[in-house]
Amino acid sequence: MFSRSVLVTVILGLSLASVQASAHQPAQEPAAAAGELYDAETFAKLNLVNWPKLSPDGQTILFSTQRQGKTFVVFRGLTESTLQNFALPEKLELGWFRWAGNDRILISVSKTSNVQGEEVRKSYLLAVDTATMKAKFIGQDTQGEEGDDVLYVEPSGEWVLLSIQRTIYDYPSVYRASLETGKMTVVQRPVSTIWEWYADNRGVVRMGVSFDRRSWTLHYRPGDTGEFKKLATIRYDDETREGLIEAIRVIGGSDEGYVLSAKATGRYALHRYNYATQTVGELVYGNPDHDITDFDLNEDGSLSAVYYTDDRARVHWFDPAQQEIQASIDKALGTRHGSLVSRSRDGRVKIYHVGASHDPGSFYLFDESRGVMELIARANETIKSNRLSPSQYVSYKARDGLTIHANLTLPRGRDPKGLPLVILPHGGPYGIRDSLSYDVEVQFLASRGYAVLQPNFRGSGGYGEAHSAAGEGAIGRQMQDDLDDGMDWLVNNGTVDANRVCVVGASYGGYAALWAVTRNPERYRCAASFAGVTDWNRILKYDARFFNKSGLRKWRNTIRGDEGFNLDTVSPVAQSSRLTRPVLIAQGEEDTIVPPKQAKIYVEALKAAGKPHEYVSYETEGHGFDDPNNLADWLKRLEAFLARHNPA
């Protein structure tokens, strides 16, 4: 989302502008003239700096970028002008990237493969030497589907612990892998039924988790040698102990560690934990209204920070000096959102993204030694916030009494009465949620005159144990009710016209859109889906994570719910004969999260049944847009589709 002038600064030079973040809001521009709209191409300008990460010493910035439809992982020193690029190999989709020491980069990539006649997602791990820019495959040629399960990265970047299957027929082993030579040395051999391994903060494998039909079992050893013993077997429906598997951290040389537990308050909070005795200890940090979603440790095992989200992402530091700095930054930014993106190992150099729901924002570098925030890169400086629509954080009651929080964006310059509505459910769906951050589709649709509702339906992350548990077995059922109930809330308060509602989404949100018009055509006029799931049985076979690891629990309990429930009854492809409303389907041909076959079998079913639909595929796209031309095309198709079936 960077303009050409910023691209020159960021991509060709990446020189840090000496712009201190002001404690005051910038002067407001005059309101834009009514009817003055940004075109799709302006909205579709992609970020040329994505997820920047500081090296451990805080001297180098790593990020991903897209150019001419290709994805690159890029880095450069803060005081240097030379940019180093690593282009992803063809047909591979970027999963994640991170530093391994100051001189190596780890990159996860994936592709769709065929195993025993079934499509599966296979991931791989690459290590890039920043001096030579040469990539080395870390793993084995015969390994199973998941090749990027890194348990521990040695601080200097010499080696990692990698959990992989030797072949698809084996349980995972743990290898110590040299990032310089690629040599793999077994440090933990397979143990029957254990799919997930965990290491302590010193790089010693200390725990494993096995799964069966109804429960998972924690296996533990007190040191770096000896047999693993079964500590606890916990049923999948025992929500009070679920935090054990969500955030395992054990301190090297001890049985002590930390856990996220909801037992005391119904909200996941950080507690001390003794893994040998399975004793939940004192509360360390909690929030009365929202779950703690993650936490960081320092190298010595002491606590560094915890993270949670209310209407926006938050961080709390355990070092009082760091927390005081954080409070000063939050105060200086005022109504703007300052989200921590990355930090150096000692926490004294940080990257923040500063923006708002109607502001694409900018990345800033904060150097504690100088006490200033310096601009790294602006996102889409063509777009001015005064021409877009700020979002509101709202809540409503579902039909069973559960409180559903949501973001509501009303079109600027229109009377908020009897508006056309687009419901935009998020992807995931579990453990994910929408916050008040900038969203291209939200702002594009609002600029075209639509109210946009983003419900954090049951199962969304951050709202406590009850909200999470309510999502189990709710796909296509109560989760859809939450969308319907959000519509009714807006209709009943007069904001929305009940006869002018469509649903749009991507990934799980795309599924929810297609299922909404299939299940309740009397409510919705149309649906648009990008990379939406259409066949639940097929997608669960495709992704190896649902056969093992914690994903098995999702298959047995979370996704399906009751053991006898037939997922075909909530799959759009199996229920295609019921469709009576027009649908727009889009798919990236290189998607390794929701494979293209999900869209293709649905389109074939619609053709066979003579159902109204539009279909577009993007040859070079994965589970999102890397080419701004393709994103612009999608926005224009979406605008035209809605104009035909639900004009604003």
Rosetta blueprint (number, residue, H / E / L):
1 M L
2 F L
3 S L
4 R H
5 S H
6 V H
7 L H
8 V H
9 T H
10 V H
11 I H
12 L H
13 G H
14 L L
15 S L
16 L L
17 A E
18 S L
19 V L
20 Q L
21 A L
22 S L
23 A L
24 H L
25 Q L
26 P L
27 A L
28 Q L
29 E L
30 P L
31 A L
32 A L
33 A L
34 A L
35 G L
36 E L
37 L L
38 Y L
39 D L
40 A H
41 E H
42 T H
43 F H
44 A L
45 K L
46 L L
47 N L
48 L L
49 V L
50 N E
51 W E
52 P E
53 K E
54 L E
55 S L
56 P L
57 D L
58 G L
59 Q L
60 T E
61 I E
62 L E
63 F E
64 S E
65 T E
66 Q E
67 R E
68 Q L
69 G L
70 K E
71 T E
72 F E
73 V E
74 V E
75 F E
76 R E
77 G E
78 L L
79 T L
80 E L
81 S L
82 T L
83 L L
84 Q E
85 N E
86 F E
87 A E
88 L L
89 P L
90 E L
91 K L
92 L L
93 E E
94 L E
95 G E
96 W E
97 F E
98 R E
99 W E
100 A E
101 G L
102 N L
103 D L
104 R E
105 I E
106 L E
107 I E
108 S E
109 V E
110 S E
111 K E
112 T E
113 S E
114 N E
115 V E
116 Q L
117 G L
118 E E
119 E E
120 V E
121 R E
122 K E
123 S E
124 Y E
125 L E
126 L E
127 A E
128 V E
129 D E
130 T L
131 A L
132 T L
133 M L
134 K L
135 A E
136 K E
137 F E
138 I E
139 G L
140 Q L
141 D L
142 T L
143 Q L
144 G L
145 E L
146 E L
147 G L
148 D L
149 D E
150 V E
151 L E
152 Y E
153 V E
154 E L
155 P L
156 S L
157 G L
158 E L
159 W E
160 V E
161 L E
162 L E
163 S E
164 I E
165 Q E
166 R L
167 T L
168 I L
169 Y L
170 D L
171 Y L
172 P E
173 S E
174 V E
175 Y E
176 R E
177 A E
178 S E
179 L L
180 E L
181 T L
182 G L
183 K L
184 M E
185 T E
186 V E
187 V E
188 Q E
189 R L
190 P L
191 V L
192 S L
193 T L
194 I E
195 W E
196 E E
197 W E
198 Y E
199 A E
200 D L
201 N L
202 R L
203 G L
204 V L
205 V E
206 R E
207 M E
208 G E
209 V E
210 S E
211 F E
212 D L
213 R L
214 R L
215 S E
216 W E
217 T E
218 L E
219 H E
220 Y E
221 R L
222 P L
223 G L
224 D L
225 T L
226 G L
227 E L
228 F L
229 K E
230 K E
231 L E
232 A E
233 T E
234 I E
235 R E
236 Y L
237 D L
238 D L
239 E H
240 T H
241 R H
242 E L
243 G H
244 L H
245 I H
246 E H
247 A L
248 I L
249 R E
250 V E
251 I L
252 G L
253 G L
254 S L
255 D L
256 E E
257 G E
258 Y E
259 V E
260 L E
261 S E
262 A L
263 K L
264 A L
265 T L
266 G L
267 R L
268 Y L
269 A E
270 L E
271 H E
272 R E
273 Y E
274 N E
275 Y L
276 A L
277 T L
278 Q L
279 T E
280 V E
281 G E
282 E E
283 L E
284 V E
285 Y E
286 G L
287 N L
288 P L
289 D L
290 H L
291 D L
292 I E
293 T E
294 D E
295 F E
296 D E
297 L E
298 N L
299 E L
300 D L
301 G L
302 S L
303 L E
304 S E
305 A E
306 V E
307 Y E
308 Y E
309 T E
310 D L
311 D L
312 R L
313 A E
314 R E
315 V E
316 H E
317 W E
318 F L
319 D L
320 P H
321 A H
322 Q H
323 Q H
324 E H
325 I H
326 Q H
327 A H
328 S H
329 I H
330 D H
331 K H
332 A H
333 L H
334 G L
335 T L
336 R L
337 H E
338 G E
339 S E
340 L E
341 V E
342 S E
343 R E
344 S L
345 R L
346 D L
347 G L
348 R L
349 V E
350 K E
351 I E
352 Y E
353 H E
354 V E
355 G E
356 A E
357 S L
358 H L
359 D E
360 P E
361 G E
362 S E
363 F E
364 Y E
365 L E
366 F E
367 D E
368 E L
369 S L
370 R L
371 G L
372 V E
373 M E
374 E E
375 L E
376 I E
377 A E
378 R E
379 A L
380 N L
381 E L
382 T L
383 I L
384 K L
385 S H
386 N H
387 R H
388 L L
389 S L
390 P L
391 S E
392 Q E
393 Y E
394 V E
395 S E
396 Y E
397 K E
398 A L
399 R L
400 D L
401 G L
402 L L
403 T E
404 I E
405 H E
406 A E
407 N E
408 L E
409 T E
410 L L
411 P L
412 R L
413 G L
414 R L
415 D L
416 P L
417 K L
418 G L
419 L E
420 P E
421 L E
422 V E
423 I E
424 L L
425 P L
426 H L
427 G L
428 G L
429 P L
430 Y L
431 G L
432 I L
433 R L
434 D L
435 S L
436 L L
437 S L
438 Y L
439 D L
440 V H
441 E H
442 V H
443 Q H
444 F H
445 L H
446 A H
447 S H
448 R L
449 G L
450 Y L
451 A E
452 V E
453 L E
454 Q E
455 P E
456 N E
457 F L
458 R L
459 G L
460 S L
461 G L
462 G L
463 Y L
464 G L
465 E H
466 A H
467 H H
468 S H
469 A H
470 A L
471 G L
472 E L
473 G L
474 A L
475 I L
476 G L
477 R L
478 Q H
479 M H
480 Q H
481 D H
482 D H
483 L H
484 D H
485 D H
486 G H
487 M H
488 D H
489 W H
490 L H
491 V H
492 N H
493 N L
494 G L
495 T L
496 V E
497 D E
498 A E
499 N E
500 R E
501 V E
502 C E
503 V E
504 V E
505 G E
506 A E
507 S L
508 Y H
509 G H
510 G H
511 Y H
512 A H
513 A H
514 L H
515 W H
516 A H
517 V H
518 T H
519 R H
520 N L
521 P L
522 E L
523 R L
524 Y L
525 R L
526 C E
527 A E
528 A E
529 S E
530 F E
531 A L
532 G L
533 V L
534 T L
535 D L
536 W H
537 N H
538 R H
539 I H
540 L H
541 K H
542 Y H
543 D L
544 A H
545 R H
546 F H
547 F L
548 N L
549 K L
550 S L
551 G H
552 L H
553 R H
554 K H
555 W H
556 R H
557 N H
558 T H
559 I H
560 R L
561 G L
562 D L
563 E L
564 G L
565 F L
566 N L
567 L H
568 D H
569 T H
570 V H
571 S L
572 P L
573 V L
574 A L
575 Q L
576 S H
577 S H
578 R H
579 L L
580 T L
581 R L
582 P L
583 V E
584 L E
585 I E
586 A E
587 Q E
588 G E
589 E L
590 E L
591 D L
592 T L
593 I L
594 V L
595 P L
596 P L
597 K H
598 Q H
599 A H
600 K H
601 I H
602 Y H
603 V H
604 E H
605 A H
606 L H
607 K H
608 A H
609 A H
610 G L
611 K L
612 P L
613 H E
614 E E
615 Y E
616 V E
617 S E
618 Y E
619 E L
620 T L
621 E L
622 G L
623 H L
624 G L
625 F L
626 D L
627 D L
628 P H
629 N H
630 N H
631 L H
632 A H
633 D H
634 W H
635 L H
636 K H
637 R H
638 L H
639 E H
640 A H
641 F H
642 L H
643 A H
644 R H
645 H H
646 N L
647 P L
648 A L
